[in-house]
Amino acid sequence: MNERDDLVYIKHINDNLTAIFTFLQTTDTKEKFTKNFLIQNAIMYQLMIMGEAVKNLSSEFRKNHIYIPWSDITGLRDKLIHHYFGTDINILWDTLQKDLPELRKNIAEIVKNNQ
């Protein structure tokens, strides 16, 4: 895979993150999030697609951006797809609040630096 292909996937991941944060604006509290099945599913879908895009990044690209937890992203994707009914919404909320803002910042920076 070449660098151009990696950038296509990174831009897609950036779009997934933008969608997730747009969805989160409608459920700005944990209570609202845990009660909103549609938003939960929309966000989980974006996370699954994002995880699939990460799996398509070249190993060289991932090594060059080692500060991004690639295996955590793909691991979350695998858990969501294979253990959907075992998804703990509280853990998902915490991930969205604690981990995704930093990931979004890092991915946006990669996109910006490669335009």
Phi and psi in radians as a Rosetta constraint file:
Dihedral C 1 N 2 CA 2 C 2 CIRCULARHARMONIC -1.783 0.35
Dihedral N 2 CA 2 C 2 N 3 CIRCULARHARMONIC 3.011 0.35
Dihedral C 2 N 3 CA 3 C 3 CIRCULARHARMONIC -1.049 0.35
Dihedral N 3 CA 3 C 3 N 4 CIRCULARHARMONIC -0.617 0.35
Dihedral C 3 N 4 CA 4 C 4 CIRCULARHARMONIC -1.093 0.35
Dihedral N 4 CA 4 C 4 N 5 CIRCULARHARMONIC -0.748 0.35
Dihedral C 4 N 5 CA 5 C 5 CIRCULARHARMONIC -1.072 0.35
Dihedral N 5 CA 5 C 5 N 6 CIRCULARHARMONIC -0.750 0.35
Dihedral C 5 N 6 CA 6 C 6 CIRCULARHARMONIC -1.030 0.35
Dihedral N 6 CA 6 C 6 N 7 CIRCULARHARMONIC -0.722 0.35
Dihedral C 6 N 7 CA 7 C 7 CIRCULARHARMONIC -1.161 0.35
Dihedral N 7 CA 7 C 7 N 8 CIRCULARHARMONIC -0.582 0.35
Dihedral C 7 N 8 CA 8 C 8 CIRCULARHARMONIC -1.075 0.35
Dihedral N 8 CA 8 C 8 N 9 CIRCULARHARMONIC -0.794 0.35
Dihedral C 8 N 9 CA 9 C 9 CIRCULARHARMONIC -1.170 0.35
Dihedral N 9 CA 9 C 9 N 10 CIRCULARHARMONIC -0.690 0.35
Dihedral C 9 N 10 CA 10 C 10 CIRCULARHARMONIC -1.116 0.35
Dihedral N 10 CA 10 C 10 N 11 CIRCULARHARMONIC -0.712 0.35
Dihedral C 10 N 11 CA 11 C 11 CIRCULARHARMONIC -1.127 0.35
Dihedral N 11 CA 11 C 11 N 12 CIRCULARHARMONIC -0.633 0.35
Dihedral C 11 N 12 CA 12 C 12 CIRCULARHARMONIC -1.143 0.35
Dihedral N 12 CA 12 C 12 N 13 CIRCULARHARMONIC -0.753 0.35
Dihedral C 12 N 13 CA 13 C 13 CIRCULARHARMONIC -1.066 0.35
Dihedral N 13 CA 13 C 13 N 14 CIRCULARHARMONIC -0.725 0.35
Dihedral C 13 N 14 CA 14 C 14 CIRCULARHARMONIC -1.049 0.35
Dihedral N 14 CA 14 C 14 N 15 CIRCULARHARMONIC -0.727 0.35
Dihedral C 14 N 15 CA 15 C 15 CIRCULARHARMONIC -1.114 0.35
Dihedral N 15 CA 15 C 15 N 16 CIRCULARHARMONIC -0.704 0.35
Dihedral C 15 N 16 CA 16 C 16 CIRCULARHARMONIC -1.056 0.35
Dihedral N 16 CA 16 C 16 N 17 CIRCULARHARMONIC -0.775 0.35
Dihedral C 16 N 17 CA 17 C 17 CIRCULARHARMONIC -1.134 0.35
Dihedral N 17 CA 17 C 17 N 18 CIRCULARHARMONIC -0.695 0.35
Dihedral C 17 N 18 CA 18 C 18 CIRCULARHARMONIC -1.060 0.35
Dihedral N 18 CA 18 C 18 N 19 CIRCULARHARMONIC -0.762 0.35
Dihedral C 18 N 19 CA 19 C 19 CIRCULARHARMONIC -1.090 0.35
Dihedral N 19 CA 19 C 19 N 20 CIRCULARHARMONIC -0.774 0.35
Dihedral C 19 N 20 CA 20 C 20 CIRCULARHARMONIC -1.018 0.35
Dihedral N 20 CA 20 C 20 N 21 CIRCULARHARMONIC -0.818 0.35
Dihedral C 20 N 21 CA 21 C 21 CIRCULARHARMONIC -1.225 0.35
Dihedral N 21 CA 21 C 21 N 22 CIRCULARHARMONIC -0.492 0.35
Dihedral C 21 N 22 CA 22 C 22 CIRCULARHARMONIC -1.156 0.35
Dihedral N 22 CA 22 C 22 N 23 CIRCULARHARMONIC -0.786 0.35
Dihedral C 22 N 23 CA 23 C 23 CIRCULARHARMONIC -1.079 0.35
Dihedral N 23 CA 23 C 23 N 24 CIRCULARHARMONIC -0.698 0.35
Dihedral C 23 N 24 CA 24 C 24 CIRCULARHARMONIC -1.132 0.35
Dihedral N 24 CA 24 C 24 N 25 CIRCULARHARMONIC -0.430 0.35
Dihedral C 24 N 25 CA 25 C 25 CIRCULARHARMONIC -1.091 0.35
Dihedral N 25 CA 25 C 25 N 26 CIRCULARHARMONIC -0.461 0.35
Dihedral C 25 N 26 CA 26 C 26 CIRCULARHARMONIC -1.469 0.35
Dihedral N 26 CA 26 C 26 N 27 CIRCULARHARMONIC -0.255 0.35
Dihedral C 26 N 27 CA 27 C 27 CIRCULARHARMONIC -2.284 0.35
Dihedral N 27 CA 27 C 27 N 28 CIRCULARHARMONIC 1.323 0.35
Dihedral C 27 N 28 CA 28 C 28 CIRCULARHARMONIC -1.425 0.35
Dihedral N 28 CA 28 C 28 N 29 CIRCULARHARMONIC 0.007 0.35
Dihedral C 28 N 29 CA 29 C 29 CIRCULARHARMONIC -2.231 0.35
Dihedral N 29 CA 29 C 29 N 30 CIRCULARHARMONIC 2.748 0.35
Dihedral C 29 N 30 CA 30 C 30 CIRCULARHARMONIC -1.070 0.35
Dihedral N 30 CA 30 C 30 N 31 CIRCULARHARMONIC -0.686 0.35
Dihedral C 30 N 31 CA 31 C 31 CIRCULARHARMONIC -1.062 0.35
Dihedral N 31 CA 31 C 31 N 32 CIRCULARHARMONIC -0.798 0.35
Dihedral C 31 N 32 CA 32 C 32 CIRCULARHARMONIC -1.115 0.35
Dihedral N 32 CA 32 C 32 N 33 CIRCULARHARMONIC -0.713 0.35
Dihedral C 32 N 33 CA 33 C 33 CIRCULARHARMONIC -1.108 0.35
Dihedral N 33 CA 33 C 33 N 34 CIRCULARHARMONIC -0.806 0.35
Dihedral C 33 N 34 CA 34 C 34 CIRCULARHARMONIC -1.175 0.35
Dihedral N 34 CA 34 C 34 N 35 CIRCULARHARMONIC -0.334 0.35
Dihedral C 34 N 35 CA 35 C 35 CIRCULARHARMONIC -1.674 0.35
Dihedral N 35 CA 35 C 35 N 36 CIRCULARHARMONIC -0.151 0.35
Dihedral C 35 N 36 CA 36 C 36 CIRCULARHARMONIC -1.851 0.35
Dihedral N 36 CA 36 C 36 N 37 CIRCULARHARMONIC 1.571 0.35
Dihedral C 36 N 37 CA 37 C 37 CIRCULARHARMONIC -1.062 0.35
Dihedral N 37 CA 37 C 37 N 38 CIRCULARHARMONIC -0.661 0.35
Dihedral C 37 N 38 CA 38 C 38 CIRCULARHARMONIC -1.128 0.35
Dihedral N 38 CA 38 C 38 N 39 CIRCULARHARMONIC -0.778 0.35
Dihedral C 38 N 39 CA 39 C 39 CIRCULARHARMONIC -1.171 0.35
Dihedral N 39 CA 39 C 39 N 40 CIRCULARHARMONIC -0.719 0.35
Dihedral C 39 N 40 CA 40 C 40 CIRCULARHARMONIC -0.973 0.35
Dihedral N 40 CA 40 C 40 N 41 CIRCULARHARMONIC -0.840 0.35
Dihedral C 40 N 41 CA 41 C 41 CIRCULARHARMONIC -1.178 0.35
Dihedral N 41 CA 41 C 41 N 42 CIRCULARHARMONIC -0.686 0.35
Dihedral C 41 N 42 CA 42 C 42 CIRCULARHARMONIC -1.080 0.35
Dihedral N 42 CA 42 C 42 N 43 CIRCULARHARMONIC -0.741 0.35
Dihedral C 42 N 43 CA 43 C 43 CIRCULARHARMONIC -1.213 0.35
Dihedral N 43 CA 43 C 43 N 44 CIRCULARHARMONIC -0.756 0.35
Dihedral C 43 N 44 CA 44 C 44 CIRCULARHARMONIC -1.074 0.35
Dihedral N 44 CA 44 C 44 N 45 CIRCULARHARMONIC -0.661 0.35
Dihedral C 44 N 45 CA 45 C 45 CIRCULARHARMONIC -1.082 0.35
Dihedral N 45 CA 45 C 45 N 46 CIRCULARHARMONIC -0.804 0.35
Dihedral C 45 N 46 CA 46 C 46 CIRCULARHARMONIC -1.074 0.35
Dihedral N 46 CA 46 C 46 N 47 CIRCULARHARMONIC -0.685 0.35
Dihedral C 46 N 47 CA 47 C 47 CIRCULARHARMONIC -1.135 0.35
Dihedral N 47 CA 47 C 47 N 48 CIRCULARHARMONIC -0.671 0.35
Dihedral C 47 N 48 CA 48 C 48 CIRCULARHARMONIC -1.139 0.35
Dihedral N 48 CA 48 C 48 N 49 CIRCULARHARMONIC -0.786 0.35
Dihedral C 48 N 49 CA 49 C 49 CIRCULARHARMONIC -1.112 0.35
Dihedral N 49 CA 49 C 49 N 50 CIRCULARHARMONIC -0.723 0.35
Dihedral C 49 N 50 CA 50 C 50 CIRCULARHARMONIC -1.080 0.35
Dihedral N 50 CA 50 C 50 N 51 CIRCULARHARMONIC -0.760 0.35
Dihedral C 50 N 51 CA 51 C 51 CIRCULARHARMONIC -1.078 0.35
Dihedral N 51 CA 51 C 51 N 52 CIRCULARHARMONIC -0.658 0.35
Dihedral C 51 N 52 CA 52 C 52 CIRCULARHARMONIC -1.160 0.35
Dihedral N 52 CA 52 C 52 N 53 CIRCULARHARMONIC -0.700 0.35
Dihedral C 52 N 53 CA 53 C 53 CIRCULARHARMONIC -1.102 0.35
Dihedral N 53 CA 53 C 53 N 54 CIRCULARHARMONIC -0.704 0.35
Dihedral C 53 N 54 CA 54 C 54 CIRCULARHARMONIC -1.065 0.35
Dihedral N 54 CA 54 C 54 N 55 CIRCULARHARMONIC -0.707 0.35
Dihedral C 54 N 55 CA 55 C 55 CIRCULARHARMONIC -1.079 0.35
Dihedral N 55 CA 55 C 55 N 56 CIRCULARHARMONIC -0.399 0.35
Dihedral C 55 N 56 CA 56 C 56 CIRCULARHARMONIC -1.573 0.35
Dihedral N 56 CA 56 C 56 N 57 CIRCULARHARMONIC -0.116 0.35
Dihedral C 56 N 57 CA 57 C 57 CIRCULARHARMONIC -1.234 0.35
Dihedral N 57 CA 57 C 57 N 58 CIRCULARHARMONIC 2.547 0.35
Dihedral C 57 N 58 CA 58 C 58 CIRCULARHARMONIC -1.188 0.35
Dihedral N 58 CA 58 C 58 N 59 CIRCULARHARMONIC 2.640 0.35
Dihedral C 58 N 59 CA 59 C 59 CIRCULARHARMONIC -1.098 0.35
Dihedral N 59 CA 59 C 59 N 60 CIRCULARHARMONIC -0.562 0.35
Dihedral C 59 N 60 CA 60 C 60 CIRCULARHARMONIC -1.108 0.35
Dihedral N 60 CA 60 C 60 N 61 CIRCULARHARMONIC -0.767 0.35
Dihedral C 60 N 61 CA 61 C 61 CIRCULARHARMONIC -1.084 0.35
Dihedral N 61 CA 61 C 61 N 62 CIRCULARHARMONIC -0.790 0.35
Dihedral C 61 N 62 CA 62 C 62 CIRCULARHARMONIC -1.106 0.35
Dihedral N 62 CA 62 C 62 N 63 CIRCULARHARMONIC -0.668 0.35
Dihedral C 62 N 63 CA 63 C 63 CIRCULARHARMONIC -1.168 0.35
Dihedral N 63 CA 63 C 63 N 64 CIRCULARHARMONIC -0.609 0.35
Dihedral C 63 N 64 CA 64 C 64 CIRCULARHARMONIC -1.256 0.35
Dihedral N 64 CA 64 C 64 N 65 CIRCULARHARMONIC -0.266 0.35
Dihedral C 64 N 65 CA 65 C 65 CIRCULARHARMONIC -2.243 0.35
Dihedral N 65 CA 65 C 65 N 66 CIRCULARHARMONIC 0.954 0.35
Dihedral C 65 N 66 CA 66 C 66 CIRCULARHARMONIC -1.129 0.35
Dihedral N 66 CA 66 C 66 N 67 CIRCULARHARMONIC -0.352 0.35
Dihedral C 66 N 67 CA 67 C 67 CIRCULARHARMONIC -1.254 0.35
Dihedral N 67 CA 67 C 67 N 68 CIRCULARHARMONIC -0.180 0.35
Dihedral C 67 N 68 CA 68 C 68 CIRCULARHARMONIC -1.658 0.35
Dihedral N 68 CA 68 C 68 N 69 CIRCULARHARMONIC 2.274 0.35
Dihedral C 68 N 69 CA 69 C 69 CIRCULARHARMONIC -1.362 0.35
Dihedral N 69 CA 69 C 69 N 70 CIRCULARHARMONIC 1.227 0.35
Dihedral C 69 N 70 CA 70 C 70 CIRCULARHARMONIC -0.956 0.35
Dihedral N 70 CA 70 C 70 N 71 CIRCULARHARMONIC -0.780 0.35
Dihedral C 70 N 71 CA 71 C 71 CIRCULARHARMONIC -1.171 0.35
Dihedral N 71 CA 71 C 71 N 72 CIRCULARHARMONIC -0.535 0.35
Dihedral C 71 N 72 CA 72 C 72 CIRCULARHARMONIC -1.161 0.35
Dihedral N 72 CA 72 C 72 N 73 CIRCULARHARMONIC -0.665 0.35
Dihedral C 72 N 73 CA 73 C 73 CIRCULARHARMONIC -1.162 0.35
Dihedral N 73 CA 73 C 73 N 74 CIRCULARHARMONIC -0.816 0.35
Dihedral C 73 N 74 CA 74 C 74 CIRCULARHARMONIC -1.218 0.35
Dihedral N 74 CA 74 C 74 N 75 CIRCULARHARMONIC -0.572 0.35
Dihedral C 74 N 75 CA 75 C 75 CIRCULARHARMONIC -1.122 0.35
Dihedral N 75 CA 75 C 75 N 76 CIRCULARHARMONIC -0.697 0.35
Dihedral C 75 N 76 CA 76 C 76 CIRCULARHARMONIC -1.129 0.35
Dihedral N 76 CA 76 C 76 N 77 CIRCULARHARMONIC -0.738 0.35
Dihedral C 76 N 77 CA 77 C 77 CIRCULARHARMONIC -1.012 0.35
Dihedral N 77 CA 77 C 77 N 78 CIRCULARHARMONIC -0.828 0.35
Dihedral C 77 N 78 CA 78 C 78 CIRCULARHARMONIC -1.088 0.35
Dihedral N 78 CA 78 C 78 N 79 CIRCULARHARMONIC -0.736 0.35
Dihedral C 78 N 79 CA 79 C 79 CIRCULARHARMONIC -1.117 0.35
Dihedral N 79 CA 79 C 79 N 80 CIRCULARHARMONIC -0.756 0.35
Dihedral C 79 N 80 CA 80 C 80 CIRCULARHARMONIC -1.118 0.35
Dihedral N 80 CA 80 C 80 N 81 CIRCULARHARMONIC -0.674 0.35
Dihedral C 80 N 81 CA 81 C 81 CIRCULARHARMONIC -1.338 0.35
Dihedral N 81 CA 81 C 81 N 82 CIRCULARHARMONIC -0.768 0.35
Dihedral C 81 N 82 CA 82 C 82 CIRCULARHARMONIC -1.612 0.35
Dihedral N 82 CA 82 C 82 N 83 CIRCULARHARMONIC -0.330 0.35
Dihedral C 82 N 83 CA 83 C 83 CIRCULARHARMONIC -2.318 0.35
Dihedral N 83 CA 83 C 83 N 84 CIRCULARHARMONIC 0.793 0.35
Dihedral C 83 N 84 CA 84 C 84 CIRCULARHARMONIC -0.890 0.35
Dihedral N 84 CA 84 C 84 N 85 CIRCULARHARMONIC -0.803 0.35
Dihedral C 84 N 85 CA 85 C 85 CIRCULARHARMONIC -1.271 0.35
Dihedral N 85 CA 85 C 85 N 86 CIRCULARHARMONIC -0.230 0.35
Dihedral C 85 N 86 CA 86 C 86 CIRCULARHARMONIC -1.661 0.35
Dihedral N 86 CA 86 C 86 N 87 CIRCULARHARMONIC 0.136 0.35
Dihedral C 86 N 87 CA 87 C 87 CIRCULARHARMONIC -1.258 0.35
Dihedral N 87 CA 87 C 87 N 88 CIRCULARHARMONIC 2.151 0.35
Dihedral C 87 N 88 CA 88 C 88 CIRCULARHARMONIC -1.541 0.35
Dihedral N 88 CA 88 C 88 N 89 CIRCULARHARMONIC 1.946 0.35
Dihedral C 88 N 89 CA 89 C 89 CIRCULARHARMONIC -1.086 0.35
Dihedral N 89 CA 89 C 89 N 90 CIRCULARHARMONIC -0.569 0.35
Dihedral C 89 N 90 CA 90 C 90 CIRCULARHARMONIC -1.148 0.35
Dihedral N 90 CA 90 C 90 N 91 CIRCULARHARMONIC -0.725 0.35
Dihedral C 90 N 91 CA 91 C 91 CIRCULARHARMONIC -1.176 0.35
Dihedral N 91 CA 91 C 91 N 92 CIRCULARHARMONIC -0.705 0.35
Dihedral C 91 N 92 CA 92 C 92 CIRCULARHARMONIC -1.046 0.35
Dihedral N 92 CA 92 C 92 N 93 CIRCULARHARMONIC -0.808 0.35
Dihedral C 92 N 93 CA 93 C 93 CIRCULARHARMONIC -1.008 0.35
Dihedral N 93 CA 93 C 93 N 94 CIRCULARHARMONIC -0.813 0.35
Dihedral C 93 N 94 CA 94 C 94 CIRCULARHARMONIC -1.069 0.35
Dihedral N 94 CA 94 C 94 N 95 CIRCULARHARMONIC -0.705 0.35
Dihedral C 94 N 95 CA 95 C 95 CIRCULARHARMONIC -1.085 0.35
Dihedral N 95 CA 95 C 95 N 96 CIRCULARHARMONIC -0.775 0.35
Dihedral C 95 N 96 CA 96 C 96 CIRCULARHARMONIC -1.095 0.35
Dihedral N 96 CA 96 C 96 N 97 CIRCULARHARMONIC -0.648 0.35
Dihedral C 96 N 97 CA 97 C 97 CIRCULARHARMONIC -1.433 0.35
Dihedral N 97 CA 97 C 97 N 98 CIRCULARHARMONIC -0.648 0.35
Dihedral C 97 N 98 CA 98 C 98 CIRCULARHARMONIC -1.675 0.35
Dihedral N 98 CA 98 C 98 N 99 CIRCULARHARMONIC -0.702 0.35
Dihedral C 98 N 99 CA 99 C 99 CIRCULARHARMONIC -1.732 0.35
Dihedral N 99 CA 99 C 99 N 100 CIRCULARHARMONIC -0.641 0.35
Dihedral C 99 N 100 CA 100 C 100 CIRCULARHARMONIC -1.205 0.35
Dihedral N 100 CA 100 C 100 N 101 CIRCULARHARMONIC -0.579 0.35
Dihedral C 100 N 101 CA 101 C 101 CIRCULARHARMONIC -1.033 0.35
Dihedral N 101 CA 101 C 101 N 102 CIRCULARHARMONIC -0.741 0.35
Dihedral C 101 N 102 CA 102 C 102 CIRCULARHARMONIC -1.173 0.35
Dihedral N 102 CA 102 C 102 N 103 CIRCULARHARMONIC -0.736 0.35
Dihedral C 102 N 103 CA 103 C 103 CIRCULARHARMONIC -1.062 0.35
Dihedral N 103 CA 103 C 103 N 104 CIRCULARHARMONIC -0.778 0.35
Dihedral C 103 N 104 CA 104 C 104 CIRCULARHARMONIC -1.033 0.35
Dihedral N 104 CA 104 C 104 N 105 CIRCULARHARMONIC -0.771 0.35
Dihedral C 104 N 105 CA 105 C 105 CIRCULARHARMONIC -1.072 0.35
Dihedral N 105 CA 105 C 105 N 106 CIRCULARHARMONIC -0.803 0.35
Dihedral C 105 N 106 CA 106 C 106 CIRCULARHARMONIC -1.151 0.35
Dihedral N 106 CA 106 C 106 N 107 CIRCULARHARMONIC -0.745 0.35
Dihedral C 106 N 107 CA 107 C 107 CIRCULARHARMONIC -1.159 0.35
Dihedral N 107 CA 107 C 107 N 108 CIRCULARHARMONIC -0.750 0.35
Dihedral C 107 N 108 CA 108 C 108 CIRCULARHARMONIC -1.056 0.35
Dihedral N 108 CA 108 C 108 N 109 CIRCULARHARMONIC -0.648 0.35
Dihedral C 108 N 109 CA 109 C 109 CIRCULARHARMONIC -1.150 0.35
Dihedral N 109 CA 109 C 109 N 110 CIRCULARHARMONIC -0.712 0.35
Dihedral C 109 N 110 CA 110 C 110 CIRCULARHARMONIC -1.093 0.35
Dihedral N 110 CA 110 C 110 N 111 CIRCULARHARMONIC -0.791 0.35
Dihedral C 110 N 111 CA 111 C 111 CIRCULARHARMONIC -1.045 0.35
Dihedral N 111 CA 111 C 111 N 112 CIRCULARHARMONIC -0.838 0.35
Dihedral C 111 N 112 CA 112 C 112 CIRCULARHARMONIC -1.035 0.35
Dihedral N 112 CA 112 C 112 N 113 CIRCULARHARMONIC -0.745 0.35
Dihedral C 112 N 113 CA 113 C 113 CIRCULARHARMONIC -1.281 0.35
Dihedral N 113 CA 113 C 113 N 114 CIRCULARHARMONIC -0.172 0.35
Dihedral C 113 N 114 CA 114 C 114 CIRCULARHARMONIC -2.087 0.35
Dihedral N 114 CA 114 C 114 N 115 CIRCULARHARMONIC 0.416 0.35
